[in-house]
């Protein structure tokens, strides 16, 4: 079965898995709260203390992630499409990242790993292809 | 005293697993030896574990890999995504060992990306603080 949608059943976490899940959730919450505060308080568009993207610093070209900090900061300031304007790829992945965060919270709070829905293999394999195409495309577009 | 059907060591009656070899003890609680003393043949077939039985879940760490890529820690994030993207395909093709291995590789690459990214943030922040405190100003 390689071309259909398959579902792996959910399961209850055992004690050590639960402990790991709680630590993971605490780290995620702290990281999100801290970075949102910093990005809101000191917008990357105005302050330059943010570390430069290593790729951009080395090559002078954009990496697939360039613009995501500015975009998130714009979003925090109420411009919902801010992320789309500075990095459409990040906006595309935002729902997936949100989903990952929700799974982490469910694992920590109720100790249950929800069933995993697996899409056909090509959908996963196309993700790196899309990223590389976007990477090349955005640099061609900015010339 | 009973005898383990697997290694032949004497074991307490009532235990479910042999303390010396770890094999399950047949008919635990009974005075069964697990051996037919006359023929010295193992009468209880050794319990077989299905090695192809899939693990319940294989985490692909795709979300972590994407976060690393989007927050600018290339090219480690891309490598992690390539591994993460192969996990579910391998699972669906029945290659469980391969899926587990790919998931672990995705996790390792993503963690290196996160670690290097965090290190760069800390180094960059320290340089800024030093520059400001010594009055250089970048």
Interface residues (C-beta under 8 A of the other chain):
Chain A: X1 X2 X6 X8 X9 X11 X48 X49 X50 X51 X52 X53 X54 X55 X56 X63 X64 X65 X66 X68 X69 X87 X89 X90 X93 X96 X97 X99 X100 X113 X116 X118 X119 X120 X121 X124 X125 X127 X128 X131 X132
Chain B: X56 X57 X60 X62 X63 X64 X66 X67 X69 X70 X71 X72 X73 X74 X77 X78 X81 X82 X84 X85 X86 X87 X88 X89 X91 X92 X93 X120 X121 X123 X124 X125 X128 X138
